[in-house]
Every structure is written in C-alpha cells, then in structure tokens.
Amino acid sequence: MSARLASGLWVAAYLARLRLADIPAYLTARGDETAGAVVVKCATLDGQARAMQRVYDFEQDRRIWVPLANGAEADVDATIARARRSDPDLWVIEIEERTGRDLLDQDGLRE
C-alpha cells in the first residue's frame, strides 16, 4: 500500500494540474488539511453535473474514484451539501467543463 498525500497538498496539486490544462476549477469547501476526503464536482454548463469521490477498494488494495452523484446540477449540489453536513472535513472542488474533463483518469490522479 502506498503512502497517502496530505489532502491539502493533493488538492493544491490537482488545482494546479487543472489550471495547466485550462480547465476552470474552484475550491468551494476547504476540509481537513491532512486527512479530509475530497469530492470533485464537474458541471458541464448545461444544467447537468457529476460528483466523484475516492473510496478504498479492498479487493485491489488501492483508492479509486467512484460516482457520488450524477444528474441535474441542483441534485448533485444537494448531495454534496448533505455530505458536507455529515463530514465537515470534506474538501469540495468544482470544475466547469463542457465536455466533462476532470483529469481523474490520468496517471497520478486515477488512484
């Protein structure tokens, strides 16, 4: 099992990577610097969005991104708000990208 990066460091690096790819992204909720979970919301600017979260896959012994919510942006926002109420240490990053690119499938981000 590999060592985990502190959440604040991972978020800063991810935001920098998105900027380099010219993908607009905003930190909408700051979580715990060392161990806060991260949710990435991608709004496609047509009223739709999806939110992804990282979970631990015990079978593969690694962390993977899985959908938290998908559909109307208001519904995705409501799901994220409920998650923030139950976990105040949660980080939320919001991306605005018409094609839905979030880079989470790229090396260094996918796991």
C-alpha positions as CSV (number, residue, x, y, z in Angstrom):
1,M,0.0,0.0,0.0
2,S,1.4,3.4,-0.9
3,A,1.6,6.4,1.4
4,R,-1.2,8.9,1.2
5,L,-0.6,12.6,0.4
6,A,-2.0,15.1,2.9
7,S,-5.3,16.3,1.5
8,G,-4.4,20.0,1.3
9,L,-1.3,19.1,-0.7
10,W,-3.2,16.8,-3.1
11,V,-5.9,19.5,-3.6
12,A,-3.3,22.2,-4.4
13,A,-1.5,19.9,-6.9
14,Y,-4.8,18.9,-8.5
15,L,-5.9,22.5,-8.9
16,A,-2.5,23.4,-10.5
17,R,-2.9,20.5,-12.9
18,L,-6.4,21.7,-13.9
19,R,-5.1,25.2,-14.4
20,L,-2.3,23.9,-16.7
21,A,-5.0,22.1,-18.8
22,D,-7.1,25.3,-19.0
23,I,-9.9,23.7,-17.0
24,P,-11.7,26.2,-14.7
25,A,-11.8,24.9,-11.2
26,Y,-12.7,26.4,-7.8
27,L,-12.3,25.2,-4.2
28,T,-15.8,25.6,-2.8
29,A,-15.2,23.9,0.6
30,R,-11.9,23.5,2.5
31,G,-11.6,20.4,4.5
32,D,-9.1,19.0,7.0
33,E,-5.5,19.7,5.7
34,T,-4.1,16.3,6.5
35,A,-6.9,13.7,6.2
36,G,-10.1,15.3,4.7
37,A,-11.9,13.4,2.0
38,V,-12.2,15.1,-1.4
39,V,-15.2,15.4,-3.7
40,V,-14.8,16.6,-7.3
41,K,-17.9,18.1,-8.9
42,C,-17.8,18.6,-12.7
43,A,-20.5,20.9,-14.1
44,T,-21.0,20.6,-17.9
45,L,-22.7,24.0,-18.1
46,D,-25.9,22.5,-19.4
47,G,-27.7,22.0,-16.1
48,Q,-26.0,18.6,-15.6
49,A,-23.2,17.7,-13.3
50,R,-21.5,14.7,-11.6
51,A,-19.6,14.4,-8.3
52,M,-16.8,11.9,-7.8
53,Q,-15.3,10.7,-4.5
54,R,-12.4,8.5,-3.6
55,V,-13.0,5.2,-1.8
56,Y,-10.8,2.4,-0.8
57,D,-11.1,-0.7,-2.9
58,F,-10.1,-3.6,-0.6
59,E,-10.0,-6.2,-3.4
60,Q,-7.5,-4.2,-5.4
61,D,-5.8,-2.7,-2.3
62,R,-5.9,0.9,-3.7
63,R,-8.0,4.0,-3.6
64,I,-10.3,4.6,-6.7
65,W,-12.7,7.3,-7.8
66,V,-16.4,6.4,-7.9
67,P,-19.5,8.4,-8.6
68,L,-21.2,10.1,-5.6
69,A,-23.9,11.7,-7.7
70,N,-24.8,12.3,-11.3
71,G,-27.6,14.2,-13.0
72,A,-29.3,17.6,-12.6
73,E,-26.7,20.1,-11.1
74,A,-29.1,21.1,-8.3
75,D,-29.5,17.4,-7.3
76,V,-25.7,16.9,-7.3
77,D,-25.3,20.1,-5.2
78,A,-27.9,18.8,-2.7
79,T,-26.0,15.5,-2.4
80,I,-22.7,17.4,-1.8
81,A,-24.4,19.6,0.8
82,R,-25.6,16.5,2.7
83,A,-22.1,15.0,2.5
84,R,-20.6,18.3,3.9
85,R,-23.1,18.3,6.8
86,S,-22.1,14.8,7.8
87,D,-18.4,15.4,7.2
88,P,-17.2,18.9,7.9
89,D,-13.6,17.9,7.0
90,L,-14.7,17.3,3.3
91,W,-13.0,19.2,0.5
92,V,-15.1,20.1,-2.5
93,I,-13.6,21.1,-5.8
94,E,-15.9,22.4,-8.6
95,I,-14.9,22.2,-12.2
96,E,-16.8,23.9,-15.1
97,E,-16.0,22.0,-18.3
98,R,-18.5,21.4,-21.1
99,T,-17.1,18.0,-22.1
100,G,-16.8,16.8,-18.6
101,R,-13.0,16.5,-18.4
102,D,-11.8,16.2,-14.9
103,L,-8.4,14.5,-15.4
104,L,-9.2,12.0,-12.7
105,D,-8.4,9.2,-15.2
106,Q,-4.8,10.4,-15.7
107,D,-1.7,8.9,-14.1
108,G,-1.2,10.2,-10.6
109,L,-4.8,11.1,-10.1
110,R,-6.7,7.9,-11.0
111,E,-5.6,6.1,-7.8
